[in-house]
Amino acid sequence: MASRSYAAATIFRRRVISIAISSQKGGVGKTTVSINLAHAFARAGVRTLLVDADPQGSVGLSLTRQSRLLAGFYDYLTNPAGPFDRWIVPTSLPSLSLVTCGQAGDYEAGDGGMGTHLVRVRAFLRSVAACGFDLCLIDTAAGLFGITGDVITASDAIMIPQQAEPLGIRSVPKLLDGLHRLRIMNPRLSVLGVCLTMVQYNLTESTQAAAALRQLLPPAMVFQTQIPRDDLFVRASARGLPVGVLQDGSRAVVVFDALRAEIAAKLAPLQLSIAKSGPHPAAGDDQRMI
């Protein structure tokens, strides 16, 4: 375990890598994946920043009751002046920090079209790198338009959580078609793959949907690790914790450590490419994490 954690950490020592965690539709477990994957990387020694770029603020609300009182990502987009570290919220795990969605409510209505905020999103990511982080995970709003489109365009990579249910699986080709268009704006965007979530192994329709996705896409486009539907995630969110912090969360730790290892393997060649090409152009309630 120690050697695998060391390997995960050393992948990120050249430059920060930004990963957008995005989906075509909501309700697919995107925030659950974002929080617990960030925790898995941080536990492995990777200096991780988790950014809540969904105006609903699900990441912040899952980790602290005070998230609506904190300035965050959308406030930065409104006015980025001042020291960047004022946006960063530390957690009880030294290698994990958070940027909440903030209080700039205009964005809840999807203020501004795609491309409107791209320059500031890129500036935000450059500031993240300057703060010494290795990895920036960005939980976006559903869809590929507006600010989510700008985040994806500015990021190094994207991973796509997808609920293992028939209707959701049918939407995946449309999502990948949208990502193809975004790669015109960001040719370096690496599509890490689709991660099946909310898999119910005792429900035939769920397992059949998962199998159908694996038949639909090339093997390299679908993560081997699947996230099961589990009441543990609800309990963890209620307590403001990643699921791995719960006393009985060990099985979830195994799942997200496996997903972390898959992502780290996919990022290894990407990190070498980034190093060569350079940065993006400038155009329990008492145990809560925060």
C-alpha positions, 0 to 999 in steps of 0.5 A, a space after each residue: 500500500 505504501 509503495 502504491 501511495 508513493 507512486 500516486 504522489 510522484 506522478 504529480 510532481 511536475 505540474 498541477 493537473 486539473 480534472 473536470 468531473 462532469 456529466 450530461 445529466 444530474 443525479 449520477 453521483 458526481 459529487 460523491 465521486 468528487 469528494 471521495 476521489 479527492 480524499 483518496 488522492 490526498 490520503 496517498 500524499 497528493 496535494 489536492 484541491 477540490 473545487 465546487 463549480 456547481 452553483 448548487 454547492 453540493 460539495 461544500 454542503 456535503 463537507 460543511 454547514 458553513 459553505 454558503 457563508 464562504 466566498 468561493 469559485 463564483 465569487 472569484 469569477 466575479 472579482 478575482 482581486 486579492 490574494 488567491 489563498 483567501 479562496 482556499 479552505 483547509 480541511 483536517 487532512 493537510 493534503 486536502 483543501 476546498 474551494 466552495 462554490 461561493 455566494 455569487 448567486 447570478 450564476 445559478 441562472 447560468 449567467 453568461 454563455 460558454 466562453 464568457 469566463 474562460 479567461 478567468 477560469 484559466 487564470 484560476 487554474 494558474 493560481 492553483 498551480 502557483 499555490 503548490 497543489 498537485 491535483 485540482 478536481 473540479 465538480 461541475 454543474 451538469 451539462 457541457 455548456 456555460 461555465 461548465 463548458 469553460 471549465 472543461 475547456 480549461 482543464 487537462 482532463 475530464 472523467 464522466 460519472 454515469 449512473 448504471 441505469 438504462 436511460 442514462 446509458 443511452 445519453 452517453 454517446 451524446 455526451 461524448 459527441 459534445 466532448 468531441 466539440 470541446 476538444 476543438 477548443 482544447 485539443 489537449 483535453 484528455 477524456 479519462 473515461 466513464 465511471 459507472 456509479 450507483 451500480 446495484 448488483 442485486 438489480 438485473 436492470 442495473 447490471 445489464 445497463 453497466 454491461 451495455 455501456 461496456 459493449 458500447 464503448 472501447 474498454 479503455 473508455 470505461 473504468 474497471 472500478 464501479 461505484 456501488 449504490 450504498 447507504 454509506 454515502 448518505 450517512 457520510 454526507 449527513 456527517 460532513 465527511 468522505 465515506 472513508 472516514 466513517 468507522 465502517 467505511 473500509 469497503 468504500 476506501 478500497 473502491 476509491 483507492 482502486 479508482 485513484 490507481 486507475 486515474 493515476 495510470 491514465 495520467 502518467 502519459 498526460 503528465 509527461 505531455 504537459 511537462 513538455 508543452 508547458 502551461 495552458 495559454 493565458 488567453 460525526 458532527 465534531 469530526 467534520 472535515 472543515 
